[in-house]
Amino acid sequence: MVNTAATTADGLELFSRPAVRSLLEEVRESVRVSDAGAFELVSADALRADGIDRLAHDAALSDNEDRRDTARWLILQAGRAVGIAPASIHELYMARGRGEITGFTVPAINVRAASFDTGRSLFRAANELKVGALICEIARSEIGYTDQRPMEYVAVLMAAAIKEGWTGPLFVQGDHFQVNAKKYKADPDAELRAVKDIIREGLHAGFYNIDIDTSTLVDLDRGSLDEQQHLNYTLSAELTAYVRKYEPAGVTVSIGGEIGEVGTENSTPEELRAYMDGYVRALAEVSAKVGKPVAGQSKISVQSGTTHGGTVLPDGSIADVAIDFETLRTLSDISRREYGLAGAVQHGASTLPQSAFGNFPAVETAEIHLATNFQNILYDHLPSELRELMYEHCRQNFQDERKPSDTEEQFIYKARKKALGHFKRDLWHLPEEDRERIRAALYDQFVFLFRQLAVENTMDIAQKYVPLPEVPRATPADLRMKAAADDWDLSD
């Protein structure tokens, strides 16, 4: 089993260490910790003016583990004090499945780089437009190449929300917690263990929304749709049970499934029903094995014509996409009427034409995932010297990803996401005028998207359906994962 909590004595001892005492002294006008380990918010104004910047920086970049984890703990405590906490969107989505909520599409924003600045732009726009139906997410693959482990990700984005005065349930999502088909074929147990490990780490950090993606294992060479989807829905049910076993008390994690890998053929009603009927059966079997009902998914990802990052043309521009909105309308309707889900989820959408986004709420798409265009905006507004350093890093380190037919522009466009983690510190330490220029451009895009997706004035809705959960974190030591996920499975 994982031991995630230190003893009281060990936890309190951490506050006496020099690096931690130094941090507490630096933010003493904002927050303090008593000798007994109790957190106190001294001044919300001082916190937003300066203290949260210091804490966010150390939460992401400090080389001292004690200082880093204390900064993260202080951010979580401060967030709770001002009305922010990691939460699950499950109950809001269930209400949508019952028809109580309609008319908007929840944006799920992949924050890959310059996360504090990107988060500030995001929550500034959300605060001004009163947006509460909003998800921040990061995929299993992105965690690696952006160098952002889940605990860092939650802390930095909460810090950004604090900085901008936004409050409410903070929906942080593990996007594409995906089974790699090649690795699964070579060693199924090891690949499932890797997915369970990242699920467990995400839950520990505050990822109370998780998209389980086993759609990579759909076998279109099998005869019937049920056979094609069998491994997909069976493993989805197993991983659902795994999430339920380890989710915090009082939290029902929002779980998503997927019926077709993004970039493949468009999904059909028959595929949706084959997956969902199989999933319902498999989940009933899982429930029988564990001896209690296991809550299921809240949404379903489908394919309607997009690809992740868009299709890159030889000059580096993005090809227009003919997205099938009627597929989204039909599959969203079926998922609500027949299975009680919030609706269909659209992936790979950030590079669509600006005129397309207003169609998503019109066809009652539940959720839309947006990533690459924010990365594009970042690169477009970087100082040219840093941008060229990052491109050269790609040329030196990722040539094996260049296809023989790729132009230089195509290669750079597809590879440059891999430079983000290596240059995380450089992006954070840009001059303030450069950071403000990036924030302004991102803010404009977030305002546009929020309006197009009709999520203005959803703050009250989010708070109505999702009260802030209580997940105790007694000391910074409680944030540390001491081991990988245990070996619990359905045979226990």
ROTOR-336401 format. One line per 4 residues: their letters; for each residue x, y, z of C-alpha. Coordinates in nm, 4 decimals. Layout:
# residues N
a> X,Y,Z; ... $
END
This chain:
# residues 492
mvnt> 0.0000,0.0000,0.0000; 0.1001,0.3615,-0.0506; 0.1859,0.5561,0.2630; 0.0907,0.9146,0.1806 $
aatt> 0.0823,1.0648,0.5297; 0.3661,1.1438,0.7637; 0.3312,1.1140,1.1397; 0.2306,1.4312,1.3195 $
adgl> 0.5780,1.4709,1.4655; 0.7501,1.4278,1.1311; 0.5087,1.6663,0.9649; 0.5563,1.9404,1.2225 $
elfs> 0.9334,1.8960,1.2209; 0.9375,1.9946,0.8562; 0.8244,2.3481,0.9453; 1.1398,2.3963,1.1534 $
rpav> 1.3832,2.3246,0.8723; 1.5876,2.6227,0.7475; 1.4570,2.6225,0.3907; 1.0970,2.6157,0.5123 $
rsll> 1.1542,2.8814,0.7776; 1.3034,3.1012,0.5053; 0.9969,3.0591,0.2838; 0.7580,3.1314,0.5696 $
eevr> 0.9512,3.4470,0.6495; 0.9261,3.5638,0.2881; 0.5459,3.5290,0.2838; 0.4772,3.6314,0.6446 $
esvr> 0.2620,3.9272,0.5341; 0.0331,3.6848,0.3476; 0.0179,3.3575,0.5408; 0.1620,3.1992,0.8516 $
vsda> 0.1829,2.8620,1.0240; 0.1563,2.8268,1.4019; 0.3857,2.6137,1.6149; 0.1086,2.3544,1.6160 $
gafe> 0.1007,2.3474,1.2353; -0.2205,2.5457,1.1923; -0.2477,2.7545,0.8750; -0.3573,3.1183,0.8934 $
lvsa> -0.4380,3.3534,0.6083; -0.2934,3.6846,0.7248; -0.4010,3.8994,0.4310; -0.5731,3.7957,0.1083 $
dalr> -0.4701,4.1260,-0.0470; -0.1028,4.0730,0.0370; -0.1278,3.7167,-0.0879; -0.2599,3.8268,-0.4273 $
adgi> -0.0211,4.1207,-0.4514; 0.3010,3.9301,-0.3960; 0.2889,3.6234,-0.1748; 0.1190,3.3912,-0.4216 $
drla> 0.3791,3.4697,-0.6908; 0.6560,3.3560,-0.4570; 0.4673,3.0435,-0.3584; 0.3810,2.9491,-0.7171 $
hdaa> 0.7442,2.9916,-0.8237; 0.8712,2.7626,-0.5493; 0.5883,2.5143,-0.6021; 0.7093,2.4660,-0.9596 $
lsdn> 1.0800,2.5342,-0.9546; 1.2366,2.5016,-0.6099; 1.5189,2.2484,-0.5982; 1.4635,2.2037,-0.2258 $
edrr> 1.1964,1.9395,-0.1657; 1.0935,2.0802,0.1714; 1.0523,2.4323,0.0384; 0.8736,2.3086,-0.2749 $
dtar> 0.6230,2.0949,-0.0865; 0.5620,2.3629,0.1734; 0.4842,2.6109,-0.1037; 0.2365,2.3661,-0.2550 $
wlil> 0.0747,2.2995,0.0819; 0.0452,2.6706,0.1582; -0.1215,2.7282,-0.1802; -0.3777,2.4540,-0.1136 $
qagr> -0.4490,2.5905,0.2332; -0.4736,2.9476,0.1023; -0.7054,2.8353,-0.1750; -0.9408,2.6763,0.0743 $
avgi> -0.9268,2.9953,0.2849; -1.0397,3.2135,-0.0073; -1.2951,2.9656,-0.1453; -1.1109,2.7384,-0.3913 $
apas> -1.0536,2.3639,-0.3691; -0.9962,2.0762,-0.6129; -1.3337,1.9199,-0.6949; -1.5191,1.6812,-0.9263 $
ihel> -1.7607,1.7988,-1.1940; -1.9462,1.4653,-1.1694; -2.2617,1.5957,-1.0016; -2.2937,1.8859,-1.2443 $
ymar> -2.2617,1.6399,-1.5330; -2.5178,1.4051,-1.3807; -2.7558,1.7013,-1.3559; -2.6968,1.7640,-1.7239 $
grge> -2.7746,1.4011,-1.7954; -3.1073,1.4495,-1.6165; -3.1842,1.7550,-1.8300; -3.1539,2.0076,-1.5475 $
itgf> -2.8719,2.1977,-1.7222; -2.8406,2.2718,-2.0941; -2.7018,2.5190,-2.3415; -2.3245,2.5339,-2.2826 $
tvpa> -2.0104,2.3329,-2.3550; -1.7513,2.2999,-2.0794; -1.4016,2.3946,-2.2020; -1.1248,2.1613,-2.0832 $
invr> -0.8000,2.3558,-2.1181; -0.4679,2.1724,-2.1484; -0.2129,2.4024,-1.9850; 0.1170,2.2825,-2.1243 $
aasf> 0.3586,2.5653,-2.0549; 0.4089,2.8975,-1.8767; 0.1424,2.7521,-1.6513; 0.1195,3.0299,-1.3932 $
dtgr> 0.0903,3.2960,-1.6635; -0.1487,3.0877,-1.8723; -0.3533,3.0154,-1.5624; -0.3636,3.3826,-1.4737 $
slfr> -0.5051,3.4660,-1.8168; -0.7531,3.1802,-1.7889; -0.8834,3.2748,-1.4458; -0.8801,3.6463,-1.5153 $
aane> -1.1155,3.5837,-1.8079; -1.3196,3.3348,-1.6038; -1.3532,3.5771,-1.3150; -1.4652,3.8657,-1.5343 $
lkvg> -1.7205,3.6513,-1.7199; -1.8261,3.4566,-1.4085; -1.7252,3.1206,-1.5550; -1.7391,2.8250,-1.3173 $
alic> -1.7988,2.5417,-1.5668; -1.4319,2.5159,-1.6600; -1.1746,2.2345,-1.6480; -0.7949,2.2524,-1.6404 $
eiar> -0.6359,1.9316,-1.7642; -0.3131,1.7616,-1.8589; -0.2678,1.4348,-2.0455; -0.0508,1.1420,-1.9421 $
seig> 0.1887,1.2205,-2.2277; 0.1952,1.5938,-2.1487; 0.2938,1.5307,-1.7880; 0.6186,1.3887,-1.9219 $
ytdq> 0.7231,1.6305,-2.1937; 0.6080,1.9435,-2.0095; 0.7762,1.8361,-1.6827; 0.4643,1.8944,-1.4710 $
rpme> 0.3779,1.6247,-1.2214; 0.0180,1.6334,-1.0934; 0.0902,1.7928,-0.7550; 0.2783,2.0783,-0.9195 $
yvav> 0.0043,2.1228,-1.1775; -0.2724,2.1546,-0.9187; -0.0732,2.3928,-0.7003; 0.0322,2.6266,-0.9814 $
lmaa> -0.3154,2.6525,-1.1310; -0.4710,2.7108,-0.7909; -0.2120,2.9828,-0.7351; -0.3146,3.1445,-1.0639 $
aike> -0.6802,3.1351,-0.9584; -0.5926,3.2944,-0.6242; -0.3895,3.5639,-0.7970; -0.6821,3.6629,-1.0185 $
gwtg> -0.9490,3.6513,-0.7474; -1.1459,3.3623,-0.8990; -1.3269,3.1339,-0.6525; -1.5204,2.8088,-0.6640 $
plfv> -1.4646,2.4363,-0.7235; -1.1431,2.3873,-0.9220; -1.1928,2.1081,-1.1743; -0.8541,1.9548,-1.2588 $
qgdh> -0.8586,1.6634,-1.5003; -0.6276,1.3847,-1.6026; -0.6761,1.3908,-1.9783; -0.6110,1.0795,-2.1876 $
fqvn> -0.4947,0.8570,-1.9048; -0.4384,0.6263,-2.1925; -0.3322,0.2679,-2.2465; -0.0573,0.2540,-2.5084 $
akky> -0.1607,-0.0178,-2.7537; 0.1935,-0.1282,-2.8460; 0.3071,-0.1451,-2.4842; -0.0103,-0.3269,-2.3844 $
kadp> 0.0463,-0.5883,-2.6534; 0.4046,-0.6408,-2.5366; 0.3260,-0.6499,-2.1627; -0.0371,-0.5920,-2.0596 $
dael> 0.0264,-0.6007,-1.6851; 0.3075,-0.3479,-1.6993; 0.1101,-0.1043,-1.9124; -0.1993,-0.1273,-1.6923 $
ravk> 0.0256,-0.0777,-1.3893; 0.1627,0.2420,-1.5460; -0.1902,0.3751,-1.6027; -0.2913,0.2834,-1.2470 $
diir> 0.0191,0.4577,-1.1150; -0.0683,0.7857,-1.2866; -0.4313,0.7538,-1.1769; -0.3172,0.7086,-0.8180 $
eglh> -0.0748,0.9992,-0.8362; -0.3404,1.2191,-0.9953; -0.5995,1.1369,-0.7299; -0.3491,1.2091,-0.4553 $
agfy> -0.2759,1.5498,-0.6088; -0.6381,1.6565,-0.6602; -0.7190,1.5300,-1.0096; -1.0828,1.4550,-0.9274 $
nidi> -1.1735,1.4312,-1.2968; -1.0108,1.1534,-1.5004; -1.0545,1.0542,-1.8626; -0.9808,0.6837,-1.8941 $
dtst> -0.8792,0.6144,-2.2525; -0.8649,0.2503,-2.3518; -1.0028,0.3255,-2.6986; -0.6542,0.2535,-2.8359 $
lvdl> -0.7408,-0.1142,-2.7861; -1.0516,-0.1138,-3.0072; -0.9978,-0.3912,-3.2628; -1.1758,-0.3093,-3.5884 $
drgs> -1.0719,-0.6452,-3.7349; -1.3102,-0.8268,-3.5011; -1.6493,-0.9292,-3.6361; -1.9152,-0.7521,-3.4284 $
ldeq> -1.9149,-0.4091,-3.2711; -1.9318,-0.5688,-2.9276; -1.6219,-0.7731,-3.0049; -1.4433,-0.4658,-3.1393 $
qhln> -1.5199,-0.2669,-2.8245; -1.4862,-0.5559,-2.5765; -1.1372,-0.4857,-2.4446; -1.2110,-0.1132,-2.4419 $
ytls> -1.5206,-0.1359,-2.2239; -1.3879,-0.4172,-2.0048; -1.0719,-0.2302,-1.9085; -1.2670,0.0949,-1.8745 $
aelt> -1.4847,-0.0759,-1.6130; -1.1823,-0.2200,-1.4329; -1.0069,0.1178,-1.4211; -1.3312,0.2840,-1.3127 $
ayvr> -1.3364,0.0519,-1.0112; -0.9726,0.1366,-0.9437; -1.0556,0.5084,-0.9356; -1.3514,0.4460,-0.7064 $
kyep> -1.1379,0.2480,-0.4622; -0.8918,0.5334,-0.4161; -1.0990,0.8490,-0.4646; -1.1175,1.0610,-0.1457 $
agvt> -1.4088,1.0212,0.0922; -1.6921,1.2511,-0.0102; -1.5731,1.2868,-0.3708; -1.7189,1.1025,-0.6702 $
vsig> -1.4549,1.1504,-0.9373; -1.5882,1.2427,-1.2793; -1.4751,0.9661,-1.5151; -1.4858,0.9772,-1.8929 $
geig> -1.4671,0.6942,-2.1432; -1.3810,0.6964,-2.5134; -1.5141,0.4909,-2.8020; -1.2827,0.5925,-3.0869 $
evgt> -0.9282,0.7245,-3.0960; -0.9077,1.0867,-3.2130; -0.8018,1.1065,-3.5767; -0.9782,0.7875,-3.6871 $
enst> -1.3175,0.7325,-3.8492; -1.6153,0.9206,-3.7085; -1.8045,0.7448,-3.4307; -2.1514,0.6022,-3.4889 $
peel> -2.4583,0.5470,-3.2678; -2.4041,0.1734,-3.3000; -2.0472,0.2030,-3.1671; -2.1650,0.4197,-2.8788 $
raym> -2.4298,0.1676,-2.7794; -2.1914,-0.1264,-2.8179; -1.9417,0.0402,-2.5849; -2.1934,0.1680,-2.3300 $
dgyv> -2.3986,-0.1534,-2.3151; -2.0793,-0.3519,-2.2673; -1.9496,-0.1047,-2.0100; -2.2721,-0.1234,-1.8093 $
rala> -2.2521,-0.5041,-1.8083; -1.8831,-0.5035,-1.7173; -1.9383,-0.2504,-1.4402; -2.2156,-0.4668,-1.2951 $
evsa> -1.9733,-0.7598,-1.2890; -1.7101,-0.5424,-1.1206; -1.9665,-0.4277,-0.8638; -2.0509,-0.7895,-0.7833 $
kvgk> -1.6819,-0.8708,-0.7334; -1.6171,-0.5789,-0.4983; -1.9453,-0.6298,-0.3152; -2.0962,-0.2837,-0.3665 $
pvag> -2.2254,-0.0637,-0.6500; -1.9517,0.1097,-0.8484; -2.0496,0.4496,-0.9893; -1.9902,0.4777,-1.3631 $
qski> -1.8859,0.7403,-1.6125; -2.0277,1.0881,-1.6572; -1.9436,1.1508,-2.0252; -1.8177,0.9812,-2.3420 $
svqs> -1.5524,1.0977,-2.5884; -1.6269,1.0419,-2.9566; -1.4606,1.1088,-3.2899; -1.6230,1.3606,-3.5226 $
gtth> -1.3498,1.4620,-3.7666; -1.0664,1.6256,-3.5711; -0.7053,1.5300,-3.5005; -0.4898,1.6290,-3.2053 $
ggtv> -0.2986,1.9447,-3.2993; -0.4686,1.9640,-3.6373; -0.3328,1.8540,-3.9738; -0.0144,2.0472,-4.0499 $
lpdg> 0.0397,2.1641,-4.4088; 0.3881,2.1938,-4.5640; 0.4068,2.5655,-4.4854; 0.3295,2.5001,-4.1173 $
siad> -0.0311,2.6216,-4.1325; -0.3276,2.4092,-4.0246; -0.5679,2.2521,-4.2722; -0.9370,2.3321,-4.2419 $
vaid> -1.1399,2.0574,-4.0751; -1.4865,1.9427,-4.1758; -1.6185,1.8559,-3.8326; -1.9436,1.6595,-3.8204 $
fetl> -2.1643,1.8489,-3.5765; -2.4608,1.6232,-3.6442; -2.2558,1.3311,-3.5131; -2.1951,1.5276,-3.1952 $
rtls> -2.5626,1.6189,-3.1656; -2.6807,1.2615,-3.2184; -2.4264,1.0967,-2.9885; -2.4775,1.3553,-2.7146 $
disr> -2.8515,1.2972,-2.7295; -2.8173,0.9191,-2.7126; -2.5697,0.9346,-2.4254; -2.8101,1.1506,-2.2237 $
reyg> -3.1420,0.9828,-2.3043; -3.0260,0.6228,-2.2903; -2.7393,0.6282,-2.0409; -2.7820,0.9393,-1.8243 $
laga> -2.4459,1.0895,-1.9201; -2.3748,1.4602,-1.9671; -2.3194,1.4087,-2.3392; -2.0406,1.3660,-2.5914 $
vqhg> -1.6905,1.5097,-2.5558; -1.4981,1.6657,-2.8445; -1.1183,1.6310,-2.8498; -0.8572,1.8033,-3.0658 $
astl> -1.0573,2.1207,-3.1231; -0.8392,2.4187,-3.0359; -0.7103,2.4676,-3.3904; -1.0550,2.4712,-3.5512 $
pqsa> -1.1647,2.7881,-3.7344; -1.2897,3.0507,-3.4920; -1.6325,3.0357,-3.6537; -1.6773,2.6714,-3.5467 $
fgnf> -1.6863,2.7093,-3.1681; -2.0379,2.8484,-3.1377; -2.1712,2.5261,-3.2876; -2.0674,2.3110,-2.9924 $
pave> -2.3232,2.4420,-2.7406; -2.5817,2.4574,-3.0202; -2.5605,2.0781,-3.0599; -2.5330,2.0257,-2.6803 $
taei> -2.1748,1.8964,-2.6762; -2.0941,1.8382,-2.3091; -1.7222,1.9150,-2.3122; -1.4520,2.0272,-2.5534 $
hlat> -1.0770,1.9720,-2.5155; -0.8485,2.2584,-2.6177; -0.4698,2.2478,-2.6168; -0.2496,2.3163,-2.9169 $
nfqn> -0.3643,2.6661,-3.0062; -0.2660,2.7977,-2.6631; 0.0788,2.6534,-2.7259; 0.0773,2.8245,-3.0665 $
ilyd> -0.0112,3.1583,-2.9064; 0.2729,3.1151,-2.6587; 0.5283,3.0462,-2.9312; 0.3982,3.3322,-3.1455 $
hlps> 0.4559,3.5794,-2.8599; 0.7916,3.4562,-2.7298; 1.1060,3.6632,-2.7758; 1.2615,3.5439,-3.1001 $
elre> 1.5877,3.4438,-2.9316; 1.4195,3.2035,-2.6912; 1.1902,3.0656,-2.9600; 1.4899,2.9834,-3.1796 $
lmye> 1.6686,2.8151,-2.8878; 1.3639,2.5961,-2.8366; 1.3458,2.5115,-3.2064; 1.7142,2.4227,-3.2123 $
hcrq> 1.6566,2.1970,-2.9140; 1.3983,2.0138,-3.1237; 1.6382,1.9814,-3.4167; 1.9087,1.8405,-3.1927 $
nfqd> 1.6966,1.6022,-2.9899; 1.3872,1.4930,-3.1831; 1.5050,1.4191,-3.5363; 1.3738,1.0644,-3.5030 $
erkp> 1.0226,1.2122,-3.5104; 1.0755,1.3780,-3.8498; 0.9011,1.1950,-4.1308; 1.0867,1.1800,-4.4658 $
sdte> 0.8111,1.3882,-4.6236; 0.8094,1.6572,-4.3529; 0.9111,2.0098,-4.4383; 1.1063,2.2026,-4.1761 $
eqfi> 0.7872,2.3873,-4.0822; 0.5913,2.0660,-4.0373; 0.8627,1.9076,-3.8260; 0.8999,2.2096,-3.5966 $
ykar> 0.5253,2.2502,-3.5538; 0.4804,1.8887,-3.4483; 0.7969,1.8598,-3.2372; 0.8046,2.1912,-3.0509 $
kkal> 0.5734,2.0748,-2.7731; 0.8611,1.8472,-2.6654; 1.0750,2.1525,-2.5805; 0.8346,2.2934,-2.3229 $
ghfk> 0.9570,2.0978,-2.0215; 1.3236,2.1579,-2.0935; 1.2621,2.5352,-2.1084; 1.0083,2.5559,-1.8231 $
rdlw> 1.2408,2.7663,-1.6081; 1.3282,2.9991,-1.8978; 0.9594,3.0615,-1.9689; 0.8926,3.1412,-1.6029 $
hlpe> 1.1846,3.3856,-1.5872; 1.0991,3.5892,-1.8962; 1.0972,3.9671,-1.8398; 0.7632,4.0897,-1.7068 $
edre> 0.6830,4.2785,-2.0269; 0.7170,3.9559,-2.2278; 0.5038,3.7643,-1.9802; 0.2364,4.0327,-1.9892 $
rira> 0.2297,4.0232,-2.3688; 0.1735,3.6462,-2.3570; -0.0932,3.6798,-2.0886; -0.2792,3.9444,-2.2884 $
alyd> -0.2916,3.7302,-2.6032; -0.4080,3.4246,-2.4103; -0.6672,3.6283,-2.2211; -0.8235,3.7454,-2.5477 $
qfvf> -0.8518,3.3870,-2.6701; -1.0032,3.2638,-2.3445; -1.2642,3.5422,-2.3477; -1.3546,3.4524,-2.7045 $
lfrq> -1.3861,3.0813,-2.6265; -1.5875,3.1304,-2.3099; -1.8381,3.3420,-2.4975; -1.8585,3.1073,-2.7951 $
lave> -1.9027,2.8047,-2.5682; -2.1723,2.9887,-2.3676; -2.0147,2.9313,-2.0263; -2.0546,3.2915,-1.9089 $
ntmd> -2.2420,3.3130,-1.5780; -2.1927,2.9457,-1.4910; -2.0120,3.0198,-1.1643; -2.3329,2.9938,-0.9612 $
iaqk> -2.4298,2.6717,-1.1404; -2.0956,2.5095,-1.0584; -2.1174,2.6115,-0.6943; -2.4795,2.4930,-0.6703 $
yvpl> -2.4024,2.1383,-0.7792; -2.0462,2.1082,-0.6464; -1.9771,2.2176,-0.2881; -1.6081,2.2406,-0.2028 $
pevp> -1.4954,1.9002,-0.0736; -1.2934,1.8581,0.2439; -0.9769,1.6565,0.1774; -0.7461,1.7030,0.4793 $
ratp> -0.3789,1.7859,0.4232; -0.2301,1.8189,0.7717; 0.1248,1.9077,0.6682; 0.3350,1.9431,0.3516 $
adlr> 0.4587,1.5893,0.4069; 0.1067,1.4671,0.3324; 0.1503,1.5778,-0.0275; 0.4301,1.3311,-0.0903 $
mkaa> 0.3710,0.9969,-0.2573; 0.5986,0.7456,-0.0898; 0.5535,0.4667,-0.3463; 0.3884,0.3754,-0.6726 $
addw> 0.0316,0.2455,-0.6760; -0.0315,-0.0834,-0.4976; -0.1266,-0.4075,-0.6667; -0.4982,-0.4056,-0.5886 $
dlsd> -0.7051,-0.5714,-0.8579; -1.0460,-0.7301,-0.8916; -0.9217,-1.0657,-0.7669; -0.8627,-0.9223,-0.4166 $
END
